[in-house]
Each structure stands twice: as C-alpha cells, then as structure tokens.
Amino acid sequence: MPTPVDITAVQRPDLGAIAYEYMLEADQRGFIALMLLPIFEVLMNSAQYPIIPLEAFLKLQETARGARGKYNRSDYKFEFGNYACKENGWEEVIDDREAALYARYFDAEEVGTKRAVDVILRGQEARVAAKVFNVSNITNTADVAIAWNTPATAVPRANVYAAKMALRAATGLEPNVGASSKKVFDTVMLTAEIRDALKYTNPIEIGGYEAQRRILAQYLGLDNIFVAGAMKDTADKGLSASLSDIWDDEYFGLFRISSGGSDLREPCLGRTFLWTAQSPQNIVTESYRDESVRGNVIRVRQDTDEAFVFTGAGYLLGNIIHP
C-alpha cells in the first residue's frame, strides 16, 4: 500500500505578522524575559563567546612613557562563556469542520496562532525567571530588614539604594533597571513611604499602571522597572486551576541590562542567543496540512539559549513579601 507523501511545512507570513504583533504586546501581558536578556543573533547553534574580565577595565595602570621607551600594553586574557541553542515549539490543529462552524465568531487560524505564541513565550518566560531569580546564579543578594508588605514601616528606597551601592562596590557596575512580579509591584506602591513621597507631585491614585511604573522607576533612581505579570497554572490537566506568578514574589531584582546592540563586550546580565539559520526571529510561524485529522496544523517555534553574560550584573533583594 502506498504511503502518503510528506507534507512540507511552509512559512506563513500572514500568521507571522499576527505572531509578531502579539509579541509586541508581550510586556503589556507581563512577559519581561526578552527585556532582561535581549536578543543576540548568532550563526551557529552553539559556540563560545568572549567575555572581557572585570579587572581589564578597573585596574589603575601605569601609562607614563619615558623618552624612547615603549608604551605599556594590556596583557589580560579573554574569558569564555558558552551558549547552546535549543529548539522549542508548539502546534495547534485547526480542524476544517470546527473552523467552518465557528467562522462567524472568530478566525480559527488567528486564535490558534496566538495560543501557540503564548505557549512558547510563557515557557521562555519561565526559563528566564528560573535563571534570574535564583540566588545560586545571582550571588549579590541581601534580605530587606522590613518586608515591603509591612506598609507602615517599609523603606523600599533605602533598600534599593543600599543594593545599588553594594553592587557598585562589588563590580563597578550600577543597575539600570528593576524587575519584580506584579504582586511585589502592587505591594510597594501601597507602602506609606511611596504614597507620602508622591502624594503632592504624582499621586498614585490618579495615574494608571504605566504612569505608576515610570514614577516608581524615577523614585528609585532607575531607567525602568519591568513588572512581570505572567502567571502559570501548576495543576495537572483536568483539575481546577492553581495559579501563581512565574516570577517569585520573594525578590525584587536590580540589573544592568544590555542596550540590545551587537557588542558582547558590553557588561550586562545576559542575552538571548538566537540561532538565525533555524529561527530568523524569536518566534517563527508556519503551517502544514494533516489529512489524518482533516485540518491545518499551525506550528510556532524558536531556537534560542537564554544565557548569562555576567551574573555579577545583578542584585537580588529578598524577603520582599513576608508571609
């Protein structure tokens, strides 16, 4: 009996546009992974990349040259990190009959694409959160003496500035962004310190979420604060949902992040290495026909490694929300 010919998956630029627009809204939906670890395009699946050691920048060197003498030269050696991109993907089946039944209500391909993109981005978010909010990786850390959910006496600005000074003393770097779960952000905005500091100039009751985020960043002396609102359901399939934040409520993170350029020598927390030969963008959308289910299959995939460049470019404040 003859076997059916394999159907080749084809790129879907129409659905790719939907996926791309959906990704642009990722930070508004609470995904912050790519803001902390911006994309860095690579041509190989895995390789070493050079890291300039900290001492190459901060040591005071003898620069004076005598007549007919030689100039002093650097003698430091590169250190190396490694990345290894892995493929992640998800498929949604668009059944012909179901697509026809519900056509008057929604476009099944568009909905399937957005669902698949969400699955991939949520997984990427969880991988980065597990790496970054982890004291085994980010070793610059300290617990705050007064948890921020003690609104009357918490001192978030003093906590953040102490952490900034400690990071500078340890590495010479100053963090330019903060990161927290939505629960931590809402908690700090309710502290007496924040409310009192802003009540005459920028009362938080008036501004919306984006305005509050910008104001808090300014108050804490940061360029930006990334608020992770993404959640996960940890219940087994078929059971009632059990929701929790992907980013741990235990921490408020301070980080030096990359501007997103192509220079790996830039001191920063890390990058998302993207193997462009297989995944030209962080999200690739394609489809193929599957006659066994009489439907089209939407596939969304990526080939990345979310890796640290310098873990010293981060500081974790712990005990933020005390039970």
C-alpha positions in Angstrom: 0.0 0.0 0.0 1.5 3.4 -1.0 2.4 5.8 1.8 1.4 9.4 1.6 4.0 11.9 0.6 5.4 14.0 3.4 3.9 17.5 3.5 6.5 20.2 3.9 5.7 22.9 6.4 5.6 26.4 4.8 6.3 29.7 6.3 3.2 31.7 7.0 4.0 35.4 6.7 0.3 36.3 7.3 0.2 34.4 10.6 3.8 35.6 11.3 2.5 39.1 11.3 -0.1 38.2 13.8 2.5 36.5 16.0 4.8 39.5 15.7 2.1 41.9 16.7 1.2 39.6 19.6 4.9 39.6 20.7 5.0 43.4 20.7 2.3 43.3 23.4 4.2 40.7 25.5 5.5 43.3 28.1 1.9 44.6 28.5 0.8 41.0 29.1 3.5 40.5 31.7 6.4 38.9 29.8 9.7 40.5 30.6 12.2 37.8 29.7 13.5 39.5 26.5 13.8 42.8 28.2 16.2 41.4 30.8 18.0 39.2 28.3 17.7 41.0 24.9 18.1 39.1 21.6 21.6 38.5 20.2 21.6 36.8 16.8 24.2 34.1 16.1 25.0 32.0 13.0 26.0 28.8 14.9 23.9 26.5 17.0 26.5 26.5 19.8 29.8 28.2 20.4 32.0 30.1 22.8 31.8 33.8 23.1 34.5 36.1 24.6 33.9 37.8 27.9 36.3 40.6 28.9 37.2 40.2 32.6 36.2 42.9 35.0 39.8 43.7 36.0 40.6 44.6 32.4 38.5 47.8 33.0 39.0 48.9 36.6 42.7 48.5 37.4 44.8 51.6 37.5 47.6 51.1 35.0 51.0 52.8 34.6 50.5 54.8 31.4 53.6 57.1 31.6 56.2 56.6 28.8 59.8 57.8 29.0 61.8 59.1 26.1 62.5 56.3 23.6 60.7 53.9 25.9 57.8 51.6 25.0 54.2 52.1 25.9 52.8 49.7 28.4 50.4 47.2 27.0 47.5 45.2 28.2 48.1 41.5 29.0 44.7 40.3 30.1 43.2 37.3 28.5 39.6 36.8 27.4 37.4 34.6 29.4 34.8 32.5 27.6 31.2 31.7 28.0 29.2 29.1 26.1 25.8 29.1 24.6 23.9 26.2 23.1 20.6 27.0 21.4 17.7 24.5 21.8 14.5 24.3 19.8 11.1 24.8 21.4 7.9 24.5 19.5 4.1 24.1 19.8 1.4 23.0 17.3 -2.3 23.9 17.2 -4.6 21.8 15.0 -7.2 23.8 13.1 -9.9 21.3 12.3 -11.7 22.0 9.0 -15.1 21.3 10.5 -14.5 23.4 13.6 -13.1 26.3 11.6 -16.2 26.3 9.5 -18.6 26.0 12.5 -17.0 28.9 14.4 -16.1 31.1 11.4 -18.9 33.6 12.2 -17.4 34.2 15.7 -13.6 34.2 15.2 -10.8 33.3 12.8 -9.6 29.9 14.0 -6.1 30.3 12.5 -5.6 33.6 14.2 -6.7 32.2 17.6 -4.6 29.1 17.2 -1.5 31.2 16.3 -1.9 33.5 19.3 -2.4 30.5 21.6 0.7 28.8 20.2 2.8 32.0 20.6 1.6 32.3 24.2 2.7 28.8 25.0 6.2 29.4 23.6 6.6 32.8 25.3 5.3 31.6 28.6 7.8 28.7 28.5 10.6 31.2 27.7 9.5 33.4 30.5 9.6 30.5 33.0 13.1 29.5 31.8 14.5 33.1 32.3 12.7 33.6 35.6 14.2 30.3 37.0 17.6 31.5 36.0 17.5 35.1 37.1 15.5 35.0 40.3 17.9 32.4 41.7 20.4 33.1 44.4 22.6 30.2 43.1 23.2 32.3 40.0 22.9 35.8 41.2 25.1 35.8 44.3 24.9 39.5 45.1 21.9 39.4 47.4 20.6 40.5 50.8 17.3 40.3 52.6 15.5 43.5 53.5 15.0 44.0 57.2 11.4 45.1 56.9 9.3 43.3 54.3 7.6 45.6 51.8 4.2 44.2 52.8 4.6 45.9 56.1 3.3 49.2 54.5 3.7 51.5 57.5 7.4 51.0 58.1 8.9 49.5 54.9 11.7 51.6 53.4 12.0 50.4 49.7 14.1 53.4 48.5 16.7 52.9 51.2 16.8 49.1 50.4 17.2 49.8 46.7 19.9 52.4 47.1 21.8 50.2 49.5 21.7 47.4 47.0 22.9 49.7 44.2 25.8 50.9 46.3 26.7 47.3 47.2 26.6 46.2 43.5 28.8 49.1 42.5 31.3 48.3 45.3 31.4 44.7 44.2 31.6 45.1 40.4 31.9 48.7 39.4 28.5 48.5 37.8 25.3 50.3 38.6 22.0 48.7 37.8 19.8 50.5 35.3 16.6 48.5 35.7 14.5 46.8 38.4 12.3 43.7 38.0 9.6 42.2 40.1 6.3 40.3 40.0 3.1 42.2 39.7 2.3 41.3 43.3 5.6 42.9 44.5 5.0 46.0 42.4 1.5 46.5 43.7 2.7 45.9 47.3 5.5 48.5 47.1 3.1 51.1 45.6 0.9 50.7 48.8 3.8 51.5 51.2 3.4 54.6 53.2 6.8 55.8 52.0 5.9 55.7 48.3 2.4 57.2 48.9 3.8 60.0 51.0 6.6 60.8 48.7 4.3 61.1 45.7 1.1 62.5 47.1 1.8 66.1 46.2 3.5 65.7 42.9 2.3 62.4 41.3 -0.4 60.9 43.5 -0.6 57.2 42.6 -4.4 57.1 42.8 -4.5 59.3 39.6 -2.1 57.6 37.3 -2.6 54.3 35.6 -0.3 51.3 35.6 2.2 52.6 33.1 2.4 56.0 34.8 3.0 54.3 38.2 5.7 52.2 36.7 7.6 55.2 35.3 7.2 57.2 38.5 8.5 54.3 40.7 11.5 53.9 38.4 12.3 57.6 38.8 11.8 57.5 42.6 14.2 54.5 42.9 16.8 56.1 40.5 16.4 53.5 37.7 15.8 53.9 34.0 13.0 51.4 34.0 11.1 48.8 36.1 9.9 45.6 34.4 6.8 44.2 36.0 6.2 40.5 35.4 2.5 39.9 35.4 2.6 36.4 33.7 1.2 33.6 35.6 1.3 29.8 35.4 -1.2 27.1 36.2 0.6 24.3 38.2 -2.4 22.0 38.4 -2.5 18.7 36.5 -4.6 18.5 33.4 -8.3 18.1 34.2 -8.0 19.6 37.7 -9.1 23.0 38.9 -6.6 25.7 38.1 -3.9 26.5 40.6 -2.4 29.9 39.6 0.9 31.5 40.7 3.3 34.1 39.4 6.0 32.9 37.2 8.4 35.4 38.8 8.9 34.7 42.5 7.3 37.1 45.0 10.3 36.7 47.2 12.6 39.0 45.3 13.0 42.5 43.8 15.8 42.4 41.3 18.2 45.1 40.2 20.1 44.5 37.0 22.5 46.0 34.5 21.0 45.0 31.1 22.2 45.4 27.6 21.0 48.1 25.3 20.4 45.3 22.8 23.3 46.1 20.4 25.7 43.6 18.8 28.6 44.1 21.2 29.0 41.2 23.6 31.8 43.1 25.4 29.1 45.3 26.9 28.9 44.4 30.6 25.4 43.2 31.2 23.4 40.4 32.8 22.9 38.3 29.8 21.5 37.8 26.3 19.1 35.5 24.4 21.2 33.8 21.8 19.0 33.3 18.7 20.2 30.8 16.0 19.0 32.7 12.9 19.7 29.8 10.5 16.7 28.0 12.1 14.8 30.8 13.8 15.2 34.1 12.0 13.0 35.7 14.7 12.3 34.8 18.3 9.0 33.4 17.0 8.7 31.6 13.7 5.2 30.7 12.4 4.5 28.0 9.8 1.8 25.6 8.8 1.2 22.2 7.1 -1.7 20.0 6.1 -2.6 16.9 8.2 -5.2 14.9 6.4 -5.3 12.3 9.2 -7.2 14.9 11.2 -8.6 16.8 8.2 -7.1 20.1 9.2 -4.3 22.5 9.1 -1.6 22.5 11.7 -0.1 25.8 12.9 3.4 25.4 14.3 5.2 28.1 16.3 8.8 27.5 17.2 12.1 29.2 18.2 15.8 28.2 18.6 17.4 30.0 21.5 19.6 29.9 24.6 18.8 32.3 27.3 22.3 32.7 28.8 24.1 34.8 31.3 26.9 37.1 30.2 27.9 38.4 33.7 25.9 37.2 36.7 27.6 39.9 38.7 25.5 42.5 36.9 22.5 41.7 39.2 21.4 42.1 42.8 18.5 40.3 44.4 16.7 41.9 47.4 15.0 39.1 49.3 12.3 38.8 52.0 10.2 41.3 50.0 6.9 39.8 50.8 6.9 38.2 54.2 4.1 35.5 54.8 
